[in-house]
Amino acid sequence: MSDSKSLETLEIVELAGGEVVLRRTPEADGNLEPLICIYFSEETLAFLGEAKVEVSKEMIRAGIKLAGQMYQELEVEEIEIDNRILH
């Protein structure tokens, strides 16, 4: 990921079709394609009611946190591999 991409602002929004998405802000690069999209079944929507967006936000936060942890683990593995001494 380039430095400019890592500095972009992201937003969580509910689209007209009802899905909740994580996307770059329109000011970032004009590309509104979702990075993450969450759809709920009618049954789940009936259960969640007004909490749909809040539940979506927590799902996205949990996913980003896990992805960050996985990325850090990969960096550590790469450092360990780079630091091996071959004889």
HUDA-V116869 format. One line per field, one symbol per residue. ss: DSSP state (2 for helix, 1 for strand, 0 for the rest). phi: phi as a letter, one per 20 degrees, with the letter a starting at -180 (. if undefined). psi: psi as a letter, one per 30 degrees, with the letter a starting at -180 (. if undefined). A space follows every 10 residues. Layout:
# HUDA-V116869
ss=???
phi=???
psi=???
This chain:
# HUDA-V116869
ss=0022220001 1111000001 1111022220 0000011100 0222222222 2222222222 2222222222 2222222222 2200000
phi=.fffffefed cdceegfnfd cdbffgffbn eeffeccddd fgfffffflf egffffgfff gfffffffff ffffffffff ffefded
psi=kleeefflkl lklklefflk lklllefegf jgkkekkkkk leeeeeeebf geeeeeeeee eeeeeeeeee eeeeeeeeee effkkk.
